[in-house]
């Protein structure tokens, strides 16, 4: 398979999807298209290409993604050596572009309808998918000795997990929404916070106008840090959230050098995708899709 001609579609531009796109671009894949929602929910935004959906461009460790609205625009972006990202229907892109490789990286932890006939090679990250049935391979995303392993049968056993333990803290590091609404914040990634300090607010969609005018309302609640440290990840101001969504996380070590670097976990998962691709390319006589628009 010609890496440069091969069409790679990655659904999800969050931390794991971005690490995967970054690695594939580094090893020679050029025509990489990332699909994202119109209001991305990535938390570690400084290492996520999903930021380009709202900002137009995003740079992660030397590789840039640019937002496009059409596949024709994507061709121009690829000629510059950058990644393309767009907010579009997966069904429409599959029909019009016909990727050679589809990587499911939205991290929904359930099968929303993924099928292995959607592309010659289909790889899923994390829980909710069965290799051989829903896709050709599942990559383990659970932190531990098997992270990044290519699972030949199932990923159903994979479960959500708390953030990595740092200085004895795990779940205390996480900031999560306890109701639906819109998240508002004046904090930024890298800011210091104290335990109990307000990081932002989630406002019911029915109370947004009053909230913006500064009128006290009952349909809002404060999101507060449960430990002291540095904000390592945080949703953007004005992003809609659902109950249970991760809003951010706090690093109790204070300021570190990895705020703008892909994590070890994400790199290992990306390596697992690379491994799965090499195995599947050997097994399947895949050639770049012909006649695509």
Rosetta silent file (secondary structure, phi, psi, omega in degrees, C-alpha in Angstrom):
SEQUENCE: XXXXXXXXXXXXXXXXXXXXXXXXXXXXXXXXXXXXXXXXXXXXXXXXXXXXXXXXXXXXXXXXXXXXXXXXXXXXXXXXXXXXXXXXXXXXXXXXXXXXXXXXXXXXXXXXXXXXXXXXXXXXXXXXXXXXXXXXXXXXXXXXXXXXXXXXXXXXXXXXXXXXXXXXXXXXXXXXXXXXXXXXXXXXXXXXXXXXXXXXXXXXXXXXXXXXXXXXXXXXXXXXXXXXXXXXXXXXXXXXXXXXXXXXXXXXXXXXXXXXXXXXXXXXXXXXXXXXXXXXXXXXXXXXXXXXX
SCORE:     score description
SCORE:     0.000 S_00000001
   1 L     0.000  135.256  176.886    0.000    0.000    0.000 S_00000001
   2 L   -81.611  108.416 -177.427    1.196    3.463   -0.903 S_00000001
   3 L   -56.420  -40.013 -175.388    1.056    5.389    2.387 S_00000001
   4 L   -68.603  -33.039 -179.029    0.907    8.752    0.621 S_00000001
   5 L   -86.986  -20.170 -175.373   -2.058    7.789   -1.552 S_00000001
   6 L   -65.416  136.882 -179.728   -3.919    5.882    1.170 S_00000001
   7 E   -95.683  120.628 -178.099   -7.007    7.575    2.546 S_00000001
   8 E  -116.154  121.647  177.353   -7.204    7.571    6.357 S_00000001
   9 E  -112.284  121.361  179.031  -10.372    8.700    8.139 S_00000001
  10 E  -113.777  118.156  179.407  -10.151    9.185   11.913 S_00000001
  11 E   -92.024  103.723 -178.285  -13.427    9.756   13.740 S_00000001
  12 L   119.467  117.388 -179.983  -12.524   11.820   16.797 S_00000001
  13 L  -109.665   27.223  176.241   -9.897   14.513   17.210 S_00000001
  14 L   -77.741 -158.524 -171.708   -9.448   14.205   20.962 S_00000001
  15 H   -62.091  -47.384 -177.679   -6.314   13.094   22.763 S_00000001
  16 H   -75.403  -39.969  177.259   -6.117    9.516   21.450 S_00000001
  17 H   -63.911  -37.757  179.771   -7.354   10.325   17.958 S_00000001
  18 H   -69.301  -41.604  177.672   -4.872   13.182   17.703 S_00000001
  19 H   -61.833  -38.428  178.467   -1.959   11.038   18.891 S_00000001
  20 H   -66.238  -46.206  178.610   -2.916    8.449   16.274 S_00000001
  21 H   -61.113  -40.730  179.881   -3.144   11.050   13.504 S_00000001
  22 H   -60.860  -46.984 -178.493    0.196   12.504   14.588 S_00000001
  23 H   -65.853  -43.816 -178.254    1.950    9.132   14.437 S_00000001
  24 H   -64.649  -35.720  176.518    0.450    8.151   11.091 S_00000001
  25 H   -66.680  -38.531 -178.931    1.506   11.457    9.583 S_00000001
  26 H   -65.693  -31.804 -177.466    5.037   10.978   10.940 S_00000001
  27 L   -91.746    3.018  170.881    5.370    7.533    9.350 S_00000001
  28 L   122.063   -9.671  175.626    4.265    8.731    5.930 S_00000001
  29 L   -70.214  132.913 -175.713    0.476    8.784    5.666 S_00000001
  30 L  -111.158  -40.552 -174.939   -0.462   12.047    4.001 S_00000001
  31 E   -91.513   76.992 -178.318   -4.191   12.018    3.245 S_00000001
  32 E  -109.240  123.128  178.137   -5.502   12.028    6.796 S_00000001
  33 E  -118.308  126.847  178.431   -8.974   13.424    7.486 S_00000001
  34 E  -105.984  133.007  175.413  -10.249   13.853   11.034 S_00000001
  35 E  -104.830  134.339  178.804  -13.961   14.127   11.766 S_00000001
  36 L  -137.572  164.912  173.717  -15.130   16.024   14.845 S_00000001
  37 L   -77.682  165.342 -177.260  -18.326   17.428   16.332 S_00000001
  38 L   -69.605  -26.541  174.944  -19.025   21.149   15.978 S_00000001
  39 L  -123.385   86.896 -176.603  -18.322   21.704   19.681 S_00000001
  40 L   -59.253  149.481 -179.200  -15.432   19.366   20.549 S_00000001
  41 L  -114.713   25.615  176.373  -15.223   18.028   24.092 S_00000001
  42 L   -66.888  140.561 -179.042  -11.497   17.369   24.283 S_00000001
  43 L   -96.476  -49.232  177.805  -10.055   18.280   27.687 S_00000001
  44 L   -82.296   69.196 -168.526   -6.298   18.235   27.040 S_00000001
  45 H   -65.197  -24.459 -178.392   -6.867   20.731   24.257 S_00000001
  46 H   -70.709  -11.154  176.870   -3.214   21.724   23.822 S_00000001
  47 H  -123.791   27.388 -177.632   -2.509   18.271   22.324 S_00000001
  48 L  -124.622  127.742  177.976   -5.757   17.843   20.386 S_00000001
  49 H   -69.317  -15.015  178.891   -6.315   18.601   16.724 S_00000001
  50 H   -59.770  -21.677  178.391  -10.011   19.106   17.544 S_00000001
  51 H   -59.252  -25.468 -178.755   -9.110   22.683   18.513 S_00000001
  52 H   -66.984  -22.125  178.812   -8.919   23.485   14.804 S_00000001
  53 H   -59.741  -38.541 -178.422  -12.700   23.096   14.533 S_00000001
  54 H   -99.443  -28.397 -176.437  -13.145   26.353   16.459 S_00000001
  55 H  -100.118  -12.508 -178.746   -9.798   28.073   15.862 S_00000001
  56 L    95.711  -39.216  177.420   -9.192   27.153   12.216 S_00000001
  57 E  -141.980  158.045  174.789   -5.812   25.540   12.896 S_00000001
  58 E  -147.967  135.201 -179.322   -4.190   23.464   15.638 S_00000001
  59 E  -115.361  123.242  178.076   -0.518   22.588   16.110 S_00000001
  60 E  -125.827  111.552  177.304    0.502   19.459   18.038 S_00000001
  61 L    45.671   51.443  172.549    4.209   18.729   18.401 S_00000001
  62 L    87.591   -5.993  178.960    5.130   20.198   15.043 S_00000001
  63 E  -113.323  133.579 -174.960    2.215   18.849   12.991 S_00000001
  64 E  -109.003  141.985  171.534   -0.615   21.143   11.978 S_00000001
  65 E  -114.411  141.789  177.700   -4.266   20.433   11.279 S_00000001
  66 E  -122.748  139.196  178.457   -6.437   22.847    9.331 S_00000001
  67 E   -74.163  137.255  175.878  -10.212   23.041    9.343 S_00000001
  68 L  -130.857  159.430  176.898  -11.930   22.428    6.022 S_00000001
  69 L  -113.159  -11.888  178.435  -15.557   22.455    4.953 S_00000001
  70 L  -138.617  158.708  177.152  -15.199   20.373    1.784 S_00000001
  71 H   -68.549  -28.152  176.203  -13.111   17.445    0.612 S_00000001
  72 H   -63.042  -39.832  176.368  -11.784   19.606   -2.211 S_00000001
  73 H   -65.177  -35.158  179.716  -10.313   21.929    0.394 S_00000001
  74 H   -61.062  -40.223  179.464   -8.791   18.934    2.133 S_00000001
  75 H   -57.745  -40.439  178.946   -6.804   18.030   -0.988 S_00000001
  76 H   -65.966  -39.604  179.337   -5.204   21.477   -0.894 S_00000001
  77 H   -64.386  -42.913  179.834   -4.371   21.086    2.811 S_00000001
  78 H   -63.638  -33.833  179.424   -2.733   17.700    2.222 S_00000001
  79 H   -65.266  -22.089  177.074   -0.577   19.173   -0.519 S_00000001
  80 L   -86.447   -6.638 -179.284    0.835   21.510    2.139 S_00000001
  81 L    90.120    7.943 -178.690    1.722   18.545    4.350 S_00000001
  82 L   -98.990  168.686  173.246   -0.947   19.296    6.973 S_00000001
  83 E   -88.020  153.699  175.703   -3.833   17.270    8.346 S_00000001
  84 E  -110.927  142.209  178.223   -7.422   18.132    7.461 S_00000001
  85 E  -138.130  141.523 -179.592  -10.240   18.223    9.995 S_00000001
  86 E  -149.390  156.074  172.645  -13.916   18.892    9.493 S_00000001
  87 L  -100.468  104.634 -175.396  -17.278   18.745   11.238 S_00000001
  88 L  -153.855  165.411  178.161  -19.366   16.593    8.922 S_00000001
  89 L   -70.637  130.397  177.788  -21.574   13.533    8.792 S_00000001
  90 H   -59.377  -42.567 -178.517  -19.645   10.278    8.820 S_00000001
  91 H   -59.315  -43.381 -179.472  -22.156    8.733    6.424 S_00000001
  92 H   -65.914  -40.236 -179.536  -21.694   11.522    3.875 S_00000001
  93 H   -68.252  -41.006  178.461  -17.907   11.350    4.054 S_00000001
  94 H   -60.928  -39.392 -178.417  -17.902    7.561    3.705 S_00000001
  95 H   -71.304  -40.902 -174.556  -20.104    7.812    0.632 S_00000001
  96 H   -85.072  -34.631 -170.965  -18.194   10.627   -1.047 S_00000001
  97 H  -104.466  -30.161  179.394  -14.607    9.891   -0.059 S_00000001
  98 L    50.039   76.166 -178.309  -14.477    6.114    0.536 S_00000001
  99 L   -67.552  154.464  172.661  -11.487    5.815    2.894 S_00000001
 100 L   -81.673  -31.732 -177.679   -9.078    2.889    2.806 S_00000001
 101 E  -132.022  129.185  175.245   -8.697    3.000    6.590 S_00000001
 102 E  -118.260  124.099  178.541  -11.306    4.024    9.174 S_00000001
 103 E  -116.488  118.237  179.611  -10.185    4.544   12.759 S_00000001
 104 E   -88.538  108.519 -176.490  -12.905    4.949   15.384 S_00000001
 105 L  -129.352   23.730 -179.972  -11.446    7.219   18.080 S_00000001
 106 L   -75.599  -14.960  176.132  -14.511    9.057   19.409 S_00000001
 107 L    56.410   48.321  178.232  -14.216    7.079   22.670 S_00000001
 108 L   -85.309  -13.067  177.798  -17.975    6.639   23.150 S_00000001
 109 L    62.690   23.289  172.767  -17.414    3.256   24.859 S_00000001
 110 L  -158.945  155.131  179.812  -20.254    1.693   22.933 S_00000001
 111 L   -83.351  113.800 -179.491  -20.883    0.685   19.358 S_00000001
 112 L   -86.189   -0.631 -177.222  -22.973    3.397   17.738 S_00000001
 113 L   131.312   14.076  178.358  -23.218    1.388   14.493 S_00000001
 114 L   -62.941  135.386  177.888  -19.613    0.821   13.427 S_00000001
 115 L  -132.455  146.076 -177.366  -19.282   -1.960   10.835 S_00000001
 116 H   -75.067   -6.802  175.422  -16.190   -3.521    9.388 S_00000001
 117 H   -90.548    6.379  178.367  -17.559   -3.092    5.858 S_00000001
 118 H   -73.079  -20.311  177.763  -17.325    0.696    6.171 S_00000001
 119 L  -160.314  160.271  177.163  -13.745    0.529    4.870 S_00000001
 120 L   -56.309  -34.092  176.040  -11.232   -2.138    3.821 S_00000001
 121 E  -129.258  124.127  178.737   -9.561   -1.685    7.223 S_00000001
 122 E  -126.439  124.050 -179.250  -11.540   -0.632   10.297 S_00000001
 123 E  -125.374  133.999  179.595   -9.847   -0.198   13.689 S_00000001
 124 E  -115.047  144.415  176.331  -11.590    0.834   16.916 S_00000001
 125 E  -103.489  129.195  171.601  -10.051    2.308   20.053 S_00000001
 126 L    83.716 -163.322 -169.371  -11.307    1.263   23.459 S_00000001
 127 L   -74.884  158.800  170.485  -14.417   -0.377   24.797 S_00000001
 128 L   100.778   -2.786 -175.884  -17.628   -1.353   23.086 S_00000001
 129 L  -124.843  148.090  179.970  -16.393   -3.027   19.910 S_00000001
 130 L  -114.789  117.065  178.287  -15.810   -6.648   18.915 S_00000001
 131 E   -65.465  137.964 -178.543  -12.932   -7.371   16.558 S_00000001
 132 L    91.485  -20.142  179.094  -13.953   -9.583   13.668 S_00000001
 133 L  -113.543  -58.364 -179.216  -17.578   -8.516   14.050 S_00000001
 134 L   -89.108  -28.059 -173.980  -17.709   -4.720   14.308 S_00000001
 135 E  -156.412  177.282 -179.251  -14.207   -4.000   13.036 S_00000001
 136 L   -87.156  -25.531  179.505  -10.988   -5.740   12.046 S_00000001
 137 E  -157.398  150.065  174.134   -9.088   -4.874   15.236 S_00000001
 138 E  -120.070  135.951  178.237   -9.566   -3.223   18.625 S_00000001
 139 E  -105.604  128.241 -178.173   -6.735   -1.405   20.397 S_00000001
 140 L   -68.020  127.730  179.475   -6.659   -1.558   24.204 S_00000001
 141 L  -112.550    5.473 -177.979   -6.828    1.915   25.771 S_00000001
 142 L   -81.349  125.550 -178.664   -6.864    0.858   29.435 S_00000001
 143 L   -58.794  132.296 -177.892   -3.830    2.108   31.319 S_00000001
 144 L   148.038 -171.021 -175.101   -1.620   -0.789   32.368 S_00000001
 145 L   -64.664  -22.136 -177.819    0.728   -3.416   30.912 S_00000001
 146 L   -98.516    4.295 -178.022   -1.631   -4.199   28.009 S_00000001
 147 L   -60.133  134.484 -177.845   -2.271   -0.650   26.871 S_00000001
 148 L    87.029   -5.548  179.510   -1.865   -0.394   23.122 S_00000001
 149 L   -67.189  144.128  177.033   -2.273   -4.141   22.648 S_00000001
 150 E   -90.136  116.261 -176.551   -4.115   -5.210   19.511 S_00000001
 151 E   -90.684  127.197 -175.577   -7.092   -7.322   20.562 S_00000001
 152 L   -86.645  -19.396 -175.983   -8.039  -10.045   18.113 S_00000001
 153 L  -115.205  -56.703 -172.006  -11.440  -10.909   19.551 S_00000001
 154 L  -148.916  154.526  172.252  -13.137   -8.281   21.701 S_00000001
 155 L  -120.170   11.508 -175.429  -12.874   -4.947   23.402 S_00000001
 156 L   -65.615  -24.983 -177.658  -16.091   -5.377   25.360 S_00000001
 157 L   -78.862  -14.692 -177.979  -14.225   -5.981   28.604 S_00000001
 158 L   -68.213  137.111 -177.351  -12.515   -2.607   28.471 S_00000001
 159 L  -125.904  160.386  173.751  -13.966   -0.178   30.972 S_00000001
 160 L   -62.580  151.525 -176.922  -13.756    3.511   31.712 S_00000001
 161 L  -139.118  156.567  177.734  -11.011    4.295   34.167 S_00000001
 162 L   -71.957  166.275  174.987  -10.029    7.141   36.477 S_00000001
 163 L   -57.971  161.858  179.211   -7.152    9.464   35.588 S_00000001
 164 L   -59.092  144.901  178.686   -3.650    8.183   36.255 S_00000001
 165 L   -71.821  125.931  176.643   -2.632    8.175   39.906 S_00000001
 166 E  -132.707  120.156 -179.977   -0.408   11.139   40.712 S_00000001
 167 L    54.432   34.515  177.256    0.769   11.747   44.274 S_00000001
 168 L    87.081   -2.868 -178.475   -1.954    9.399   45.480 S_00000001
 169 E  -102.673  137.198  174.466   -4.794   11.164   43.647 S_00000001
 170 L  -127.452  -86.653 -177.103   -6.917    9.558   40.923 S_00000001
 171 H   -65.125  -24.235  178.590  -10.627   10.410   40.710 S_00000001
 172 H   -64.424  -22.046 -178.960  -10.058   13.538   42.797 S_00000001
 173 H   -72.916  -26.420 -170.969   -8.168   14.991   39.860 S_00000001
 174 E   -82.646  143.136  171.561  -11.166   14.879   37.538 S_00000001
 175 E  -112.097  123.126 -176.963  -13.715   17.639   37.056 S_00000001
 176 E  -130.457  152.014  176.802  -17.048   16.338   35.757 S_00000001
 177 L   -76.367  135.653  177.706  -20.442   17.762   34.894 S_00000001
 178 L  -104.884    2.066  174.309  -23.196   16.732   37.275 S_00000001
 179 L  -159.413  165.832  176.648  -25.999   18.024   35.034 S_00000001
 180 L   -73.401  151.385  176.503  -26.632   19.070   31.451 S_00000001
 181 E   161.983 -159.025  177.374  -25.916   22.641   30.428 S_00000001
 182 E  -115.274  131.130 -178.808  -23.327   25.019   29.003 S_00000001
 183 E   -89.705  129.313  177.041  -19.885   25.215   30.601 S_00000001
 184 E  -123.186  138.706  179.570  -18.467   28.676   31.217 S_00000001
 185 L  -155.403  152.575  171.617  -14.998   29.421   32.551 S_00000001
 186 L  -111.140    1.113  179.125  -12.347   32.115   32.735 S_00000001
 187 L   -81.525  161.160  178.242   -9.632   29.645   33.634 S_00000001
 188 L  -131.338  156.733  173.485   -7.010   28.362   31.218 S_00000001
 189 L   -59.712  131.295 -177.248   -4.907   25.245   30.946 S_00000001
 190 L   101.562  -12.623  177.790   -1.792   25.866   33.036 S_00000001
 191 L   -71.692  147.863  174.327   -3.532   28.016   35.660 S_00000001
 192 E   -85.544  141.891  176.103   -2.947   27.222   39.320 S_00000001
 193 E  -135.535  152.309  175.922   -5.964   26.341   41.459 S_00000001
 194 L  -104.311  154.873  177.218   -6.491   25.665   45.135 S_00000001
 195 L   -55.536  130.410 -179.361   -8.698   22.958   46.579 S_00000001
 196 L    87.500   -6.091 -179.312  -12.277   24.253   46.616 S_00000001
 197 L   -75.143  141.600  179.249  -11.543   27.020   44.130 S_00000001
 198 E   -72.182  128.632  178.252  -14.145   27.677   41.454 S_00000001
 199 E  -100.341  -31.560 -179.633  -12.999   26.614   37.998 S_00000001
 200 E  -178.755 -168.500  179.998  -16.189   27.432   36.117 S_00000001
 201 E  -137.347  147.856  170.186  -19.958   27.073   35.987 S_00000001
 202 E  -112.031  123.812 -174.551  -22.440   24.863   34.189 S_00000001
 203 E  -114.253  132.102  174.887  -25.614   26.744   33.323 S_00000001
 204 L   -57.712  142.980 -179.763  -28.898   25.203   32.273 S_00000001
 205 H   -60.455  -20.682  179.997  -29.779   26.122   28.698 S_00000001
 206 H   -81.255  -10.012 -177.475  -32.949   27.692   30.108 S_00000001
 207 H  -119.932   12.850 -173.974  -30.955   30.156   32.187 S_00000001
 208 H   -63.712  -43.692 -177.351  -28.152   31.241   29.845 S_00000001
 209 H   -61.220  -43.832  178.208  -29.520   34.719   29.051 S_00000001
 210 H   -65.240  -40.100 -179.486  -29.895   35.588   32.732 S_00000001
 211 H   -60.245  -44.853 -178.614  -26.463   34.164   33.504 S_00000001
 212 H   -65.784  -28.209  178.174  -24.809   36.335   30.830 S_00000001
 213 L   -84.655   -1.779  179.370  -26.550   39.426   32.270 S_00000001
 214 L    82.998   13.911  179.742  -25.193   38.604   35.705 S_00000001
 215 L   -83.155  124.913  178.274  -28.596   37.751   37.144 S_00000001
 216 L   -60.576  133.389  179.350  -28.385   35.086   39.899 S_00000001
 217 L  -137.021  157.466 -179.769  -30.285   31.976   38.877 S_00000001
 218 L   -82.291  -16.931 -174.073  -30.949   28.587   40.376 S_00000001
 219 L   -87.120   34.434  178.228  -30.196   26.763   37.115 S_00000001
 220 E  -138.874  150.581  173.610  -26.431   27.032   37.552 S_00000001
 221 E  -142.166  151.174 -176.959  -23.826   25.251   39.623 S_00000001
 222 E   -87.393  142.437  173.053  -20.153   25.843   40.241 S_00000001
 223 E  -101.372  117.965 -175.373  -17.418   23.446   39.187 S_00000001
 224 E  -120.224  150.696  178.372  -14.726   23.446   41.863 S_00000001
 225 L   -72.375  136.634  179.032  -11.311   21.843   42.152 S_00000001
 226 L   -93.254  -11.805  175.271  -11.159   18.928   44.581 S_00000001
 227 L  -141.577  164.995  176.084   -7.378   19.187   44.955 S_00000001
 228 L   -88.861  149.093  177.641   -4.762   21.897   44.540 S_00000001
 229 E   159.546 -154.569 -179.954   -2.498   21.947   41.506 S_00000001
 230 E  -107.622  137.112  175.522   -2.252   23.003   37.871 S_00000001
 231 E   -69.821  112.433 -177.020   -5.135   22.709   35.417 S_00000001
 232 E   -90.575  -28.136  177.941   -3.838   20.070   33.010 S_00000001
 233 E  -150.051  147.195 -177.796   -6.970   19.892   30.876 S_00000001
 234 E  -162.502  136.102  174.788  -10.109   21.995   30.557 S_00000001
 235 L   -63.853  158.034  176.108  -13.038   22.348   28.190 S_00000001
 236 L   -71.368  155.255  173.711  -13.391   25.570   26.265 S_00000001
 237 L   -64.240  131.485  175.595  -15.640   28.332   27.504 S_00000001
 238 L    89.984   11.109 -178.837  -19.167   27.992   26.117 S_00000001
 239 E   -87.676  132.120  175.144  -19.130   24.269   25.298 S_00000001
 240 E   -66.716  141.212  178.988  -22.373   22.281   25.866 S_00000001
 241 E  -131.809  156.000  174.191  -21.961   19.393   28.320 S_00000001
 242 L  -111.301  155.293  177.002  -23.990   16.393   29.408 S_00000001
 243 L   -53.740  128.724 -179.492  -24.191   14.947   32.900 S_00000001
 244 L    96.068  -12.843  178.782  -21.076   12.851   33.458 S_00000001
 245 L   -63.575  143.255  174.735  -18.951   14.616   30.837 S_00000001
 246 E   -77.408  126.507 -178.863  -15.366   15.240   31.803 S_00000001
 247 E   -97.776  -35.901 -178.247  -14.790   18.975   32.132 S_00000001
 248 E  -175.087 -178.670  172.343  -11.141   19.044   33.143 S_00000001
 249 E  -149.326  155.834 -175.162   -8.429   17.615   35.336 S_00000001
 250 E  -118.724  133.690  178.149   -5.934   18.930   37.866 S_00000001
 251 E  -100.140  114.260 -176.056   -2.300   17.860   38.218 S_00000001
 252 L   -71.340  -10.671 -179.171   -1.236   17.991   41.896 S_00000001
 253 L   -74.210  -11.270 -174.283    2.464   18.148   40.969 S_00000001
 254 L    86.114 -155.937 -174.590    2.114   21.760   39.928 S_00000001
 255 L   -70.490  129.167  177.561    3.674   23.049   36.725 S_00000001
 256 L  -126.885  177.823 -177.142    5.278   20.367   34.550 S_00000001
 257 L   -95.460    4.549 -172.765    6.744   20.275   31.059 S_00000001
 258 L  -104.301   12.376 -179.836    4.131   17.962   29.555 S_00000001
 259 L   -61.661  -32.901 -176.998    1.176   20.322   29.154 S_00000001
 260 L  -109.185   20.019 -178.291    1.897   20.653   25.434 S_00000001
 261 L  -120.630  143.902  176.038    3.176   17.108   24.838 S_00000001
 262 L   -61.299  133.656 -176.740    1.365   13.941   23.812 S_00000001
 263 L   -71.808  160.527  177.293    1.078   11.677   26.851 S_00000001
 264 H   -60.619  -39.900  178.214    2.807    8.310   27.154 S_00000001
 265 H   -59.270  -48.186 -178.183   -0.599    6.620   27.215 S_00000001
 266 H   -64.308  -38.155  178.390   -1.662    8.277   23.970 S_00000001
 267 H   -63.549  -40.698 -178.529    1.630    7.421   22.283 S_00000001
 268 H   -67.214  -39.236  176.728    1.270    3.770   23.220 S_00000001
 269 H   -63.329  -42.885  178.495   -2.278    3.630   21.856 S_00000001
 270 H   -61.990  -38.444  176.294   -1.073    5.262   18.618 S_00000001
 271 H   -63.588  -37.438  178.012    1.688    2.669   18.402 S_00000001
 272 H   -63.702  -39.837  176.469   -0.969   -0.026   18.804 S_00000001
 273 H   -62.604  -43.622  177.649   -2.911    1.416   15.863 S_00000001
 274 H   -59.015  -44.992  178.801    0.290    1.410   13.801 S_00000001
 275 H   -61.182  -45.295  179.813    0.900   -2.233   14.739 S_00000001
 276 H   -61.897  -40.668  179.919   -2.657   -3.208   13.847 S_00000001
 277 H   -62.196  -44.612 -179.259   -2.368   -1.455   10.486 S_00000001
 278 H   -61.890  -41.857  179.076    0.830   -3.270    9.576 S_00000001
 279 H   -65.301  -44.154 -176.956   -0.741   -6.633   10.419 S_00000001
 280 H   -70.901  -33.107  177.731   -3.942   -5.900    8.518 S_00000001
 281 H   -66.070  -31.507  177.022   -2.127   -4.573    5.481 S_00000001
 282 H   -72.087  -33.628 -174.950   -0.282   -7.871    5.267 S_00000001
 283 H   -84.848  -33.512 -174.949   -3.506   -9.863    5.530 S_00000001
 284 L  -107.745  133.451  178.883   -5.772   -7.813    3.273 S_00000001
 285 L   -79.205   66.511 -175.220   -4.996   -7.011   -0.359 S_00000001
 286 L   -86.557  135.609  172.181   -5.915   -3.374    0.130 S_00000001
 287 L  -125.708  153.672  179.029   -5.176   -0.786   -2.520 S_00000001
 288 L   -53.000  138.329 -177.081   -6.009    2.917   -2.364 S_00000001
 289 L   -58.489  134.902 -178.250   -9.675    3.474   -3.279 S_00000001
 290 L   -98.710  147.867  171.849  -10.138    4.255   -6.936 S_00000001
 291 L    76.586   11.666  178.372  -12.463    6.786   -8.439 S_00000001
 292 L   -70.554  159.137 -179.231  -13.117    8.763   -5.249 S_00000001
 293 L  -100.179    0.000    0.000  -14.124   12.389   -5.453 S_00000001
